[in-house]
Amino acid sequence: MRRHHLIPTEEGWLYLATVIDIATRRVVGWATADHLRTELVADALRSACRQRRPAGSVIFHSDRGCQYTSREFTLLAGKLSIRLSVGRTGQCGDNALAESFFATLKNELIGTQPWPSRAAARTAIFEYIESWYNLHRLHSSLGYRSPADYEAALAA
């Protein structure tokens, strides 16, 4: 599951693209850039594949944004043995998990004030995702466990 988000900085927008494991709510891949081109979402997908190293076929769900329906992204997904799935037009519920993540990120980290720089925002996002959200943040949908704890329970 994916989505992207804009983070205001005093240097201009920073775009964040994520890949979220729908079963565990873990952010398994993410990337930031000063643009919202296919390269950004492709970097997030490659990051997820490096992190997860999927052995079999997986499904990547997105909206119908041009970054996700581009030839470049389709070819990348094929090389990675990823099946693409796109949401229905006008159905925001198809990306509810991603929207929930970005609402949480905004409330817990981004706030309403611009960050002093893209680098400062990127560092804070890294710390939030890798040190807090994936490892410690409790999710009601996971029985009030963190994504890491939930994955550990699944593996046991």
VOZA-984849 format. One record per atom (N, C-alpha, C): atom name; x, y, z; residue number from 1. Coordinates in pm, whole numbers, plus 32768, in hexadecimal, padded with zeros to 4 digits. Example, Ala and Ser with C-alpha at 12.3 -4.5 7.8 and 13.67 -1.06 7.14 Angstrom:
REM residues 2
+------+------+------+------+-----+
: atom :    X :    Y :    Z : seq :
+------+------+------+------+-----+
:    N : 8527 : 7DC7 : 830C :   1 :
:   CA : 84CE : 7E3E : 830C :   1 :
:    C : 8528 : 7EB6 : 830C :   1 :
:    N : 8505 : 7F1F : 82C4 :   2 :
:   CA : 8557 : 7F96 : 82CA :   2 :
:    C : 850A : 8003 : 8313 :   2 :
+------+------+------+------+-----+
This chain:
REM residues 156
+------+------+------+------+-----+
: atom :    X :    Y :    Z : seq :
+------+------+------+------+-----+
:    N : 8056 : 7F8B : 8000 :   1 :
:   CA : 8000 : 8000 : 8000 :   1 :
:    C : 805A : 807B : 8000 :   1 :
:    N : 8035 : 80DB : 7FB6 :   2 :
:   CA : 808A : 8150 : 7FA9 :   2 :
:    C : 8038 : 81D1 : 7FAA :   2 :
:    N : 8080 : 8237 : 7FBD :   3 :
:   CA : 8048 : 82BE : 7FB2 :   3 :
:    C : 80BE : 831E : 7FBE :   3 :
:    N : 80A6 : 839B : 7F9D :   4 :
:   CA : 8110 : 83FE : 7FAE :   4 :
:    C : 80D6 : 8474 : 7FFD :   4 :
:    N : 8130 : 84C3 : 8033 :   5 :
:   CA : 8108 : 8531 : 808A :   5 :
:    C : 8168 : 85A6 : 8075 :   5 :
:    N : 8135 : 861E : 8086 :   6 :
:   CA : 8185 : 8698 : 807C :   6 :
:    C : 81AB : 86C9 : 8107 :   6 :
:    N : 8227 : 86EB : 8119 :   7 :
:   CA : 8255 : 8724 : 8197 :   7 :
:    C : 828A : 87B0 : 817A :   7 :
:    N : 8251 : 8817 : 81BA :   8 :
:   CA : 8281 : 889F : 819F :   8 :
:    C : 8307 : 88B9 : 81E4 :   8 :
:    N : 8363 : 88F4 : 8199 :   9 :
:   CA : 83E2 : 891F : 81D3 :   9 :
:    C : 83FB : 89AE : 81A3 :   9 :
:    N : 8456 : 89F2 : 81E4 :  10 :
:   CA : 8478 : 8A7A : 81BB :  10 :
:    C : 84C2 : 8A7B : 8135 :  10 :
:    N : 84EF : 8A07 : 8106 :  11 :
:   CA : 852F : 89FB : 8082 :  11 :
:    C : 84CC : 89D5 : 8015 :  11 :
:    N : 8451 : 89B8 : 803A :  12 :
:   CA : 83EC : 8987 : 7FDC :  12 :
:    C : 83B8 : 8900 : 800C :  12 :
:    N : 8364 : 88C2 : 7FBA :  13 :
:   CA : 8328 : 8843 : 7FE1 :  13 :
:    C : 838D : 87D2 : 7FE3 :  13 :
:    N : 837B : 8775 : 8042 :  14 :
:   CA : 83BE : 86F4 : 8041 :  14 :
:    C : 8350 : 868D : 802F :  14 :
:    N : 8360 : 8635 : 7FCE :  15 :
:   CA : 82FD : 85CD : 7FB4 :  15 :
:    C : 832C : 854B : 7FF2 :  15 :
:    N : 82D1 : 8504 : 8031 :  16 :
:   CA : 82EC : 8483 : 8070 :  16 :
:    C : 8293 : 841B : 802F :  16 :
:    N : 82CF : 83B1 : 7FFD :  17 :
:   CA : 8285 : 8340 : 7FC6 :  17 :
:    C : 829F : 82C8 : 8020 :  17 :
:    N : 8239 : 827A : 8039 :  18 :
:   CA : 8247 : 8206 : 8093 :  18 :
:    C : 8210 : 8188 : 8053 :  18 :
:    N : 8242 : 8118 : 8085 :  19 :
:   CA : 820A : 8094 : 8068 :  19 :
:    C : 81EE : 8057 : 80F1 :  19 :
:    N : 8170 : 8035 : 810A :  20 :
:   CA : 8146 : 8003 : 818C :  20 :
:    C : 8113 : 7F74 : 817D :  20 :
:    N : 8143 : 7F1B : 81D3 :  21 :
:   CA : 8112 : 7E92 : 81D6 :  21 :
:    C : 8085 : 7E94 : 8212 :  21 :
:    N : 8024 : 7E6C : 81C4 :  22 :
:   CA : 7F99 : 7E77 : 81F0 :  22 :
:    C : 7F7B : 7E1B : 8267 :  22 :
:    N : 7FC0 : 7DAB : 8271 :  23 :
:   CA : 7FA6 : 7D4C : 82DE :  23 :
:    C : 7FDE : 7D7B : 8363 :  23 :
:    N : 8053 : 7DBC : 8360 :  24 :
:   CA : 8097 : 7DDE : 83DD :  24 :
:    C : 809E : 7E73 : 83F9 :  24 :
:    N : 8074 : 7EC5 : 839A :  25 :
:   CA : 8077 : 7F58 : 83A5 :  25 :
:    C : 8105 : 7F90 : 83A7 :  25 :
:    N : 8167 : 7F3C : 838C :  26 :
:   CA : 81F2 : 7F6B : 838C :  26 :
:    C : 8210 : 7FB8 : 830C :  26 :
:    N : 8255 : 8028 : 831A :  27 :
:   CA : 8286 : 8071 : 82A5 :  27 :
:    C : 8304 : 8026 : 8279 :  27 :
:    N : 82F8 : 7FDE : 820A :  28 :
:   CA : 8365 : 7F87 : 81DE :  28 :
:    C : 83BF : 7FCA : 8177 :  28 :
:    N : 8392 : 8039 : 8141 :  29 :
:   CA : 83E3 : 8084 : 80E3 :  29 :
:    C : 83B4 : 8114 : 80DE :  29 :
:    N : 8410 : 816F : 80CC :  30 :
:   CA : 83EB : 81FB : 80C2 :  30 :
:    C : 845C : 8247 : 807F :  30 :
:    N : 8438 : 82B9 : 8047 :  31 :
:   CA : 849A : 830E : 8006 :  31 :
:    C : 8468 : 839E : 800C :  31 :
:    N : 84C5 : 83FC : 8008 :  32 :
:   CA : 84A2 : 848A : 8005 :  32 :
:    C : 84EA : 84CB : 7F8E :  32 :
:    N : 84AF : 8538 : 7F5F :  33 :
:   CA : 84EB : 8585 : 7EF1 :  33 :
:    C : 84AB : 860E : 7EED :  33 :
:    N : 84E5 : 8665 : 7E9D :  34 :
:   CA : 84AC : 86EB : 7E8B :  34 :
:    C : 844D : 86EE : 7E14 :  34 :
:    N : 8422 : 8679 : 7DE6 :  35 :
:   CA : 83C7 : 866E : 7D73 :  35 :
:    C : 8369 : 85F7 : 7D88 :  35 :
:    N : 8302 : 85F3 : 7D37 :  36 :
:   CA : 82A2 : 8584 : 7D3C :  36 :
:    C : 829E : 8542 : 7CB3 :  36 :
:    N : 8311 : 8510 : 7C88 :  37 :
:   CA : 831A : 84C8 : 7C0A :  37 :
:    C : 8322 : 8433 : 7C26 :  37 :
:    N : 831A : 83E4 : 7BBD :  38 :
:   CA : 831F : 8352 : 7BC9 :  38 :
:    C : 839B : 8324 : 7C15 :  38 :
:    N : 8409 : 8368 : 7C04 :  39 :
:   CA : 8486 : 8345 : 7C48 :  39 :
:    C : 8473 : 833A : 7CE0 :  39 :
:    N : 8425 : 8394 : 7D1A :  40 :
:   CA : 840E : 8392 : 7DAB :  40 :
:    C : 83C8 : 8312 : 7DD5 :  40 :
:    N : 835A : 82F1 : 7D94 :  41 :
:   CA : 830D : 827B : 7DBE :  41 :
:    C : 8358 : 81FB : 7D9A :  41 :
:    N : 83A8 : 81FF : 7D2F :  42 :
:   CA : 83FA : 818C : 7D0C :  42 :
:    C : 8464 : 8175 : 7D78 :  42 :
:    N : 849F : 81E0 : 7DAC :  43 :
:   CA : 8501 : 81D3 : 7E18 :  43 :
:    C : 84C2 : 8195 : 7E94 :  43 :
:    N : 8447 : 81BD : 7EB4 :  44 :
:   CA : 8401 : 8183 : 7F28 :  44 :
:    C : 83E8 : 80ED : 7F13 :  44 :
:    N : 83C1 : 80C7 : 7E9A :  45 :
:   CA : 83A9 : 803A : 7E7D :  45 :
:    C : 842A : 7FE9 : 7E83 :  45 :
:    N : 8496 : 801F : 7E4A :  46 :
:   CA : 8517 : 7FDA : 7E52 :  46 :
:    C : 8544 : 7FCB : 7EE3 :  46 :
:    N : 852D : 8033 : 7F33 :  47 :
:   CA : 854F : 802D : 7FC2 :  47 :
:    C : 8503 : 7FBD : 8007 :  47 :
:    N : 8483 : 7FB0 : 7FE8 :  48 :
:   CA : 8432 : 7F45 : 8024 :  48 :
:    C : 8466 : 7EBB : 7FFC :  48 :
:    N : 848D : 7EAD : 7F7F :  49 :
:   CA : 84C1 : 7E2C : 7F50 :  49 :
:    C : 8547 : 7E0B : 7F90 :  49 :
:    N : 859B : 7E70 : 7FA4 :  50 :
:   CA : 861B : 7E57 : 7FEA :  50 :
:    C : 8600 : 7E2D : 807A :  50 :
:    N : 859F : 7E6B : 80BA :  51 :
:   CA : 857E : 7E4F : 8145 :  51 :
:    C : 853F : 7DC4 : 8154 :  51 :
:    N : 84DF : 7DA5 : 80FF :  52 :
:   CA : 8491 : 7D2A : 810C :  52 :
:    C : 84C7 : 7CB4 : 80BE :  52 :
:    N : 8508 : 7CCC : 804E :  53 :
:   CA : 8538 : 7C62 : 7FF7 :  53 :
:    C : 84CA : 7BF9 : 7FDE :  53 :
:    N : 845C : 7C23 : 7FA1 :  54 :
:   CA : 83EC : 7BC5 : 7F8D :  54 :
:    C : 8415 : 7B4E : 7F36 :  54 :
:    N : 83F3 : 7AD7 : 7F66 :  55 :
:   CA : 8416 : 7A5D : 7F1D :  55 :
:    C : 83B0 : 7A3E : 7EB1 :  55 :
:    N : 8333 : 7A5C : 7ECD :  56 :
:   CA : 82CA : 7A3F : 7E6C :  56 :
:    C : 8290 : 7ABF : 7E35 :  56 :
:    N : 8225 : 7AB0 : 7DEF :  57 :
:   CA : 81E1 : 7B23 : 7DB5 :  57 :
:    C : 819A : 7B73 : 7E22 :  57 :
:    N : 81A1 : 7BF5 : 7E19 :  58 :
:   CA : 815A : 7C4C : 7E75 :  58 :
:    C : 8106 : 7CAE : 7E25 :  58 :
:    N : 80A6 : 7CE9 : 7E67 :  59 :
:   CA : 804E : 7D4B : 7E28 :  59 :
:    C : 806D : 7DD4 : 7E61 :  59 :
:    N : 807B : 7E35 : 7E0A :  60 :
:   CA : 8091 : 7EC0 : 7E30 :  60 :
:    C : 8016 : 7F0E : 7E09 :  60 :
:    N : 7FD1 : 7F47 : 7E6A :  61 :
:   CA : 7F56 : 7F90 : 7E51 :  61 :
:    C : 7F71 : 8026 : 7E58 :  61 :
:    N : 7F37 : 8070 : 7DFA :  62 :
:   CA : 7F46 : 8101 : 7DF9 :  62 :
:    C : 7EC9 : 8140 : 7DBF :  62 :
:    N : 7ECB : 81C5 : 7DBF :  63 :
:   CA : 7E60 : 820B : 7D78 :  63 :
:    C : 7E86 : 8213 : 7CE4 :  63 :
:    N : 7E3C : 825D : 7C97 :  64 :
:   CA : 7E53 : 8264 : 7C07 :  64 :
:    C : 7EAF : 82D8 : 7BDE :  64 :
:    N : 7F01 : 8307 : 7C3B :  65 :
:   CA : 7F5E : 8373 : 7C1C :  65 :
:    C : 7FBC : 834D : 7BAA :  65 :
:    N : 7FE4 : 83B1 : 7B5D :  66 :
:   CA : 8037 : 8396 : 7AE7 :  66 :
:    C : 80BC : 8357 : 7B0C :  66 :
:    N : 80EF : 836E : 7B85 :  67 :
:   CA : 816D : 8331 : 7BAE :  67 :
:    C : 815F : 8299 : 7BB6 :  67 :
:    N : 80E9 : 826A : 7BDD :  68 :
:   CA : 80D2 : 81DB : 7BF4 :  68 :
:    C : 809F : 8193 : 7B77 :  68 :
:    N : 8071 : 81DE : 7B16 :  69 :
:   CA : 8040 : 81A1 : 7A9A :  69 :
:    C : 80A2 : 81B7 : 7A27 :  69 :
:    N : 8114 : 81F2 : 7A44 :  70 :
:   CA : 8176 : 820E : 79DA :  70 :
:    C : 81B6 : 818D : 79A8 :  70 :
:    N : 81E8 : 8195 : 792F :  71 :
:   CA : 822F : 8123 : 78F3 :  71 :
:    C : 82AA : 80FF : 7947 :  71 :
:    N : 82F3 : 8165 : 7973 :  72 :
:   CA : 836C : 814E : 79C3 :  72 :
:    C : 834D : 80FE : 7A42 :  72 :
:    N : 82E1 : 8124 : 7A88 :  73 :
:   CA : 82BD : 80DF : 7B04 :  73 :
:    C : 828B : 8052 : 7AE7 :  73 :
:    N : 823E : 8043 : 7A7D :  74 :
:   CA : 820B : 7FBF : 7A56 :  74 :
:    C : 827D : 7F60 : 7A36 :  74 :
:    N : 82E1 : 7F92 : 79EE :  75 :
:   CA : 8355 : 7F3E : 79CD :  75 :
:    C : 83A3 : 7F18 : 7A4B :  75 :
:    N : 83B5 : 7F77 : 7AA6 :  76 :
:   CA : 83FA : 7F58 : 7B24 :  76 :
:    C : 83AF : 7EEC : 7B71 :  76 :
:    N : 832D : 7EFC : 7B7E :  77 :
:   CA : 82DE : 7E98 : 7BC6 :  77 :
:    C : 82EE : 7E0E : 7B86 :  77 :
:    N : 82EC : 7E08 : 7B03 :  78 :
:   CA : 82FE : 7D88 : 7ABE :  78 :
:    C : 8385 : 7D4A : 7ADC :  78 :
:    N : 83F0 : 7D9B : 7ADA :  79 :
:   CA : 8476 : 7D68 : 7AFA :  79 :
:    C : 847D : 7D34 : 7B88 :  79 :
:    N : 842D : 7D6F : 7BE2 :  80 :
:   CA : 842F : 7D46 : 7C70 :  80 :
:    C : 83C7 : 7CDB : 7C8F :  80 :
:    N : 8381 : 7CA9 : 7C29 :  81 :
:   CA : 8315 : 7C45 : 7C39 :  81 :
:    C : 82A5 : 7C78 : 7C93 :  81 :
:    N : 8282 : 7CF5 : 7C80 :  82 :
:   CA : 8218 : 7D33 : 7CCF :  82 :
:    C : 81A0 : 7D4B : 7C75 :  82 :
:    N : 812D : 7D1E : 7CA4 :  83 :
:   CA : 80B1 : 7D35 : 7C5B :  83 :
:    C : 8076 : 7DBA : 7C87 :  83 :
:    N : 8053 : 7E0F : 7C28 :  84 :
:   CA : 801C : 7E92 : 7C47 :  84 :
:    C : 7F84 : 7E8A : 7C52 :  84 :
:    N : 7F4F : 7ED3 : 7CB2 :  85 :
:   CA : 7EBF : 7EDE : 7CC7 :  85 :
:    C : 7EA2 : 7F72 : 7CDD :  85 :
:    N : 7E3D : 7FA5 : 7C99 :  86 :
:   CA : 7E1A : 8032 : 7CAA :  86 :
:    C : 7D8D : 803C : 7CE1 :  86 :
:    N : 7D7A : 80A3 : 7D32 :  87 :
:   CA : 7CF8 : 80BC : 7D6E :  87 :
:    C : 7C92 : 80EC : 7D09 :  87 :
:    N : 7C16 : 80E7 : 7D31 :  88 :
:   CA : 7BAA : 8118 : 7CDD :  88 :
:    C : 7BAA : 81B0 : 7CDD :  88 :
:    N : 7B83 : 81EA : 7C70 :  89 :
:   CA : 7B7E : 827B : 7C64 :  89 :
:    C : 7B1D : 82B4 : 7CCB :  89 :
:    N : 7B4D : 8317 : 7D17 :  90 :
:   CA : 7AF9 : 835C : 7D78 :  90 :
:    C : 7ADD : 8310 : 7DF8 :  90 :
:    N : 7B24 : 82A3 : 7E10 :  91 :
:   CA : 7B0D : 8251 : 7E88 :  91 :
:    C : 7B82 : 8260 : 7EE9 :  91 :
:    N : 7B7C : 82C7 : 7F3C :  92 :
:   CA : 7BEC : 82E1 : 7F98 :  92 :
:    C : 7BFD : 8270 : 7FFD :  92 :
:    N : 7B94 : 8222 : 8017 :  93 :
:   CA : 7B9E : 81B3 : 8075 :  93 :
:    C : 7BFE : 8147 : 8047 :  93 :
:    N : 7C1A : 8143 : 7FC4 :  94 :
:   CA : 7C78 : 80E0 : 7F90 :  94 :
:    C : 7D04 : 80F5 : 7FC8 :  94 :
:    N : 7D23 : 816E : 7FF3 :  95 :
:   CA : 7DA7 : 818C : 802B :  95 :
:    C : 7D9C : 81B7 : 80BD :  95 :
:    N : 7D39 : 8185 : 8103 :  96 :
:   CA : 7D20 : 81AF : 818D :  96 :
:    C : 7D99 : 8196 : 81E8 :  96 :
:    N : 7DDF : 8128 : 81D6 :  97 :
:   CA : 7E52 : 810A : 822B :  97 :
:    C : 7EC0 : 8173 : 8219 :  97 :
:    N : 7EDC : 8195 : 819D :  98 :
:   CA : 7F42 : 81FB : 8183 :  98 :
:    C : 7F14 : 8283 : 81B8 :  98 :
:    N : 7E96 : 82A3 : 81A2 :  99 :
:   CA : 7E63 : 8324 : 81D4 :  99 :
:    C : 7E6D : 832A : 826C :  99 :
:    N : 7E52 : 82BB : 82AE : 100 :
:   CA : 7E5D : 82B6 : 8340 : 100 :
:    C : 7EED : 82CD : 836D : 100 :
:    N : 7F4D : 828E : 8327 : 101 :
:   CA : 7FD9 : 82A2 : 8349 : 101 :
:    C : 7FFF : 8335 : 833D : 101 :
:    N : 7FD7 : 8375 : 82CF : 102 :
:   CA : 7FFD : 8401 : 82BB : 102 :
:    C : 7FB9 : 845F : 831C : 102 :
:    N : 7F3F : 843E : 8346 : 103 :
:   CA : 7EFD : 848E : 83AD : 103 :
:    C : 7F49 : 8482 : 8431 : 103 :
:    N : 7F75 : 8409 : 8451 : 104 :
:   CA : 7FC4 : 83F3 : 84CB : 104 :
:    C : 8049 : 843C : 84C2 : 104 :
:    N : 808C : 8433 : 8452 : 105 :
:   CA : 810B : 8479 : 843E : 105 :
:    C : 80F9 : 850F : 8450 : 105 :
:    N : 808F : 8545 : 8417 : 106 :
:   CA : 8077 : 85D4 : 8422 : 106 :
:    C : 805D : 85FC : 84B4 : 106 :
:    N : 800D : 85AD : 84F9 : 107 :
:   CA : 7FEB : 85CD : 8585 : 107 :
:    C : 8061 : 85BA : 85E3 : 107 :
:    N : 80B1 : 8554 : 85CD : 108 :
:   CA : 811B : 8532 : 862B : 108 :
:    C : 81A3 : 856E : 8609 : 108 :
:    N : 81B6 : 8598 : 858C : 109 :
:   CA : 823B : 85C9 : 8567 : 109 :
:    C : 8238 : 864B : 8516 : 109 :
:    N : 81F3 : 864B : 84AA : 110 :
:   CA : 81FD : 86BA : 844B : 110 :
:    C : 81C4 : 873C : 8484 : 110 :
:    N : 814D : 8734 : 84BF : 111 :
:   CA : 810E : 87AB : 84F6 : 111 :
:    C : 80E1 : 880B : 8489 : 111 :
:    N : 80D5 : 8888 : 84AE : 112 :
:   CA : 80A1 : 88EC : 8450 : 112 :
:    C : 8108 : 8953 : 8427 : 112 :
:    N : 817B : 8956 : 8467 : 113 :
:   CA : 81E4 : 89B6 : 8447 : 113 :
:    C : 8245 : 8979 : 83E3 : 113 :
:    N : 827C : 89CB : 8388 : 114 :
:   CA : 82DF : 8994 : 832B : 114 :
:    C : 8361 : 896F : 8374 : 114 :
:    N : 83A2 : 8907 : 8343 : 115 :
:   CA : 8424 : 88DF : 8376 : 115 :
:    C : 848D : 893F : 8340 : 115 :
:    N : 84FC : 8954 : 8386 : 116 :
:   CA : 8560 : 89B3 : 8356 : 116 :
:    C : 85A2 : 8989 : 82D2 : 116 :
:    N : 85AB : 8905 : 82BB : 117 :
:   CA : 85EB : 88D6 : 8240 : 117 :
:    C : 85B6 : 884C : 821C : 117 :
:    N : 85CA : 8826 : 819F : 118 :
:   CA : 85A4 : 879F : 8175 : 118 :
:    C : 85F8 : 8737 : 81BF : 118 :
:    N : 8677 : 8755 : 81D5 : 119 :
:   CA : 86CF : 86F7 : 821A : 119 :
:    C : 869F : 86DF : 82AA : 119 :
:    N : 8675 : 8748 : 82EE : 120 :
:   CA : 8642 : 8739 : 8377 : 120 :
:    C : 85C3 : 86E5 : 8379 : 120 :
:    N : 856A : 86FF : 831A : 121 :
:   CA : 84EE : 86B1 : 8313 : 121 :
:    C : 850C : 861F : 82F3 : 121 :
:    N : 8567 : 8607 : 8295 : 122 :
:   CA : 858B : 857F : 826D : 122 :
:    C : 85C5 : 8532 : 82E4 : 122 :
:    N : 861C : 8572 : 8332 : 123 :
:   CA : 8657 : 8531 : 83A7 : 123 :
:    C : 85EB : 850F : 840E : 123 :
:    N : 8590 : 856D : 8425 : 124 :
:   CA : 8523 : 8554 : 8485 : 124 :
:    C : 84C8 : 84E4 : 8456 : 124 :
:    N : 84AC : 84DE : 83D5 : 125 :
:   CA : 8458 : 8473 : 839E : 125 :
:    C : 849D : 83ED : 83AF : 125 :
:    N : 851F : 83E8 : 8391 : 126 :
:   CA : 856A : 836C : 83A5 : 126 :
:    C : 855E : 833C : 8435 : 126 :
:    N : 8578 : 8394 : 8494 : 127 :
:   CA : 8571 : 836E : 8521 : 127 :
:    C : 84E3 : 8344 : 8548 : 127 :
:    N : 8480 : 838B : 8517 : 128 :
:   CA : 83F5 : 836B : 8538 : 128 :
:    C : 83D0 : 82E0 : 8504 : 128 :
:    N : 83EA : 82C6 : 8485 : 129 :
:   CA : 83C2 : 8246 : 844A : 129 :
:    C : 8414 : 81D3 : 8482 : 129 :
:    N : 8497 : 81E0 : 847E : 130 :
:   CA : 84EF : 816F : 84A0 : 130 :
:    C : 8501 : 8158 : 8535 : 130 :
:    N : 84F8 : 81C1 : 8587 : 131 :
:   CA : 8510 : 81B1 : 8616 : 131 :
:    C : 8490 : 81B4 : 866A : 131 :
:    N : 8426 : 81ED : 8636 : 132 :
:   CA : 83AB : 81F8 : 8685 : 132 :
:    C : 8338 : 81AA : 8647 : 132 :
:    N : 830D : 81D2 : 85D1 : 133 :
:   CA : 8293 : 819B : 8597 : 133 :
:    C : 829B : 8103 : 8584 : 133 :
:    N : 8302 : 80D3 : 8543 : 134 :
:   CA : 830C : 8043 : 8529 : 134 :
:    C : 8329 : 7FF0 : 85A6 : 134 :
:    N : 8374 : 8029 : 8603 : 135 :
:   CA : 83A1 : 7FDB : 8676 : 135 :
:    C : 834C : 7FE9 : 86F3 : 135 :
:    N : 8310 : 805D : 8709 : 136 :
:   CA : 82D0 : 8075 : 878B : 136 :
:    C : 8240 : 80A6 : 8786 : 136 :
:    N : 8216 : 80E3 : 8719 : 137 :
:   CA : 8190 : 811E : 8717 : 137 :
:    C : 8126 : 80B1 : 8716 : 137 :
:    N : 80CA : 80B8 : 8776 : 138 :
:   CA : 8062 : 8053 : 8783 : 138 :
:    C : 7FEF : 8070 : 8723 : 138 :
:    N : 7FB6 : 8004 : 86EC : 139 :
:   CA : 7F47 : 800E : 868D : 139 :
:    C : 7ED1 : 7FBC : 86C1 : 139 :
:    N : 7E5F : 7FFA : 86CB : 140 :
:   CA : 7DE9 : 7FB1 : 86FA : 140 :
:    C : 7DC9 : 7F3C : 869E : 140 :
:    N : 7DDF : 7F4D : 861B : 141 :
:   CA : 7DC1 : 7EE2 : 85BB : 141 :
:    C : 7E1F : 7E6B : 85C9 : 141 :
:    N : 7E8D : 7E7C : 8612 : 142 :
:   CA : 7EEC : 7E0F : 862A : 142 :
:    C : 7EE3 : 7DDD : 86BA : 142 :
:    N : 7E73 : 7DF6 : 86FC : 143 :
:   CA : 7E64 : 7DCC : 8787 : 143 :
:    C : 7EBB : 7E1E : 87E4 : 143 :
:    N : 7ECC : 7E9C : 87C7 : 144 :
:   CA : 7F1F : 7EF8 : 8814 : 144 :
:    C : 7FAF : 7EC7 : 881F : 144 :
:    N : 7FE3 : 7E9C : 87AC : 145 :
:   CA : 8070 : 7E78 : 87A0 : 145 :
:    C : 80AE : 7ECF : 8733 : 145 :
:    N : 8131 : 7ED9 : 8735 : 146 :
:   CA : 8178 : 7F22 : 86CC : 146 :
:    C : 8183 : 7EC8 : 8652 : 146 :
:    N : 819F : 7F01 : 85DD : 147 :
:   CA : 81B5 : 7EAC : 8568 : 147 :
:    C : 8223 : 7E44 : 857E : 147 :
:    N : 8290 : 7E6B : 85BE : 148 :
:   CA : 82FD : 7E0C : 85D7 : 148 :
:    C : 82D1 : 7D9C : 8634 : 148 :
:    N : 828A : 7DBE : 869E : 149 :
:   CA : 8259 : 7D57 : 86FB : 149 :
:    C : 81F4 : 7CFA : 86B7 : 149 :
:    N : 819D : 7D33 : 8666 : 150 :
:   CA : 813B : 7CE4 : 861F : 150 :
:    C : 817F : 7C82 : 85BF : 150 :
:    N : 81E4 : 7CB2 : 8576 : 151 :
:   CA : 822F : 7C5A : 851B : 151 :
:    C : 8274 : 7BEB : 8567 : 151 :
:    N : 82AD : 7C0D : 85DA : 152 :
:   CA : 82F1 : 7BA6 : 862A : 152 :
:    C : 8290 : 7B3A : 8658 : 152 :
:    N : 8216 : 7B66 : 867E : 153 :
:   CA : 81B0 : 7B05 : 86A8 : 153 :
:    C : 8185 : 7AAD : 8632 : 153 :
:    N : 817B : 7AE6 : 85BB : 154 :
:   CA : 8157 : 7A98 : 8545 : 154 :
:    C : 81C2 : 7A30 : 8524 : 154 :
:    N : 8240 : 7A56 : 8537 : 155 :
:   CA : 82AF : 79FC : 8515 : 155 :
:    C : 82BD : 798B : 857B : 155 :
:    N : 828D : 79A1 : 85F4 : 156 :
:   CA : 829E : 793C : 865E : 156 :
:    C : 823E : 78C7 : 864E : 156 :
+------+------+------+------+-----+
